[in-house]
Amino acid sequence: MRKYSLLNLILILSIFSYSLLKKKKDEPEPEFSVGYITLPFTLSDDKLPVSKIKIGHPKQEISLVLDIGSVRTWVSDQYYKSKKSDTYATTEELDSHDQYDFSYSGISSTETFTIGDKKLEQFKFVLVNNLQNCNFQGVLSLGHEYDSKHVSVVYEMSHVCNTFYNMFLFKFDDNEGELLIGDMTEEQKQKDHLINKCRYLIGGDVDEQIKWRCEITQIFIGGIEDFPTFRDDLMEQTGYYISKTDFNKMINVNEPVSFETIFDKIYVPKNTMEYLRDNYLKNVAGDEKICNYNDNGDTIIVKCSSNEVSKLKRLNFVLSEKTDLALPTSSLFECDNFDECEFVIQYNSKYTGFIFGLPVFKLYNIIFDYNSRDLMFYSADNKYLVSIPIDLGTSILTVIIWILVVAILIMLAGLLVIYILRRKNRKRKEIEDQIYENF
């Protein structure tokens, strides 16, 4: 009897254990398992990508600017009330930072952030109580973790679960778009229209290390309709070559360009604006200059009528990996209801280098990959792809080298023939001498 009771007990425990294991197996996977989060955004009145983020418990909805160049996430205490949240905490450690035209200071804090459908508990941010020259409600940092005190949302996503990569994608549709953070799908990572990768350069100090950069080598002017087409069977894409006759219309740059979501313009050095004035702001049909070019010594602004804009050619920036970002003329001007259009490319003494802002983001979907430190561009239309042929000077040098190589090979072949003939003659003479001696 005891034997059967013991067997029954073992059987019951086995069934109970199996049911627990099955229940655990059937439970949904943790929130941070696989995939990516989708965060919709719109452009604010200041033309900045803004997304509504829920913060704290109970949740408070705050509109934060999505910034790829910001060192840290911060929120203004004018809009977020920390005393109303049960999950807010602070170390009371002071924090301050200068960001381009504005500055802020506050205290290091932690709080629950709901990003899309994901919840980040004890997320580190700065609660700002002193804000100068800025009307932002706050900034959601998409930068990387280079300071142990501050964590970006992208880093936090990858830190919470290993299946989340340090990768995010910007997609625009007119004045709206979505930010994808996490594990990109194979379709997104292997687009047919994927342009060559552009390396991300690391700067010296902390603030500069999170800058996404690549090198501009050349700038040229002209529409893709001017160039012969090519077919890349390996990538299965069609593009356009630049003919060598257009090299006199190209300016060599060899300078880094930064990518910033908080700029609604493209900023270039003053000498580049002067190059555009002399080469770009001309009528396609002739050399007469069009558009109003205003230089006040600190800022250069270009204004045209919509009729004049239609007469301009396409502008192209060649990046370090011989990849061309082709910018249609229509995307380079913003026109109002009074038929006046303003150039979205501008020189300003505050920004001496190249900065690509929303005009580029809105044309190209850009994948930011922190793991491989790459920028990847793709457009919705193959017509934006342009393949840059080898440099004309390099071509001439290559031809000269090949001529020298061929000449050396011909000389060596000639010396070898002479050596063989001489050896044959010597052998024949030896045979003749032997025959002569025998006689």
Sequence and secondary structure as in RCSB ss.txt:
>XXXX:A:sequence
MRKYSLLNLILILSIFSYSLLKKKKDEPEPEFSVGYITLPFTLSDDKLPVSKIKIGHPKQEISLVLDIGSVRTWV
SDQYYKSKKSDTYATTEELDSHDQYDFSYSGISSTETFTIGDKKLEQFKFVLVNNLQNCNFQGVLSLGHEYDSKH
VSVVYEMSHVCNTFYNMFLFKFDDNEGELLIGDMTEEQKQKDHLINKCRYLIGGDVDEQIKWRCEITQIFIGGIE
DFPTFRDDLMEQTGYYISKTDFNKMINVNEPVSFETIFDKIYVPKNTMEYLRDNYLKNVAGDEKICNYNDNGDTI
IVKCSSNEVSKLKRLNFVLSEKTDLALPTSSLFECDNFDECEFVIQYNSKYTGFIFGLPVFKLYNIIFDYNSRDL
MFYSADNKYLVSIPIDLGTSILTVIIWILVVAILIMLAGLLVIYILRRKNRKRKEIEDQIYENF
>XXXX:A:secstr
 HHHHHHHHHHHHHHHHHHHHHHHHHS   SSSSSEEEEEEEE TTS EEEEEEETTTTEEEEEEEESS SS EE
ETTT  GGG SS EEEEEEEEEEETTEEEEEEEEEEEEEETTEEEEEEEEEEEEEEES   SEEEE S   BTTB
  HHHHHHHH TTS SEEEEEEETTEEEEEEE   HHHHT TT    EE    SSHHHHT  EEEEEEEEE  GG
GS EEEETTTTEEEEB  GGGGGGEEEEEEEEEE TT SSEE  HHHHHHHHHHTSB TTSS B SEEEE SSEE
EEEEEHHHHTT   EEEEETTSBEEEE GGGGEEE TTSEEEESEEEETTB SEEE HHHHTTSEEEEETTTTEE
EEE SSGGG  B    HHHHHHHHHHHHHHHHHHHHHHHHHHHHHHHHHHHHHHHHHHHHHHH 
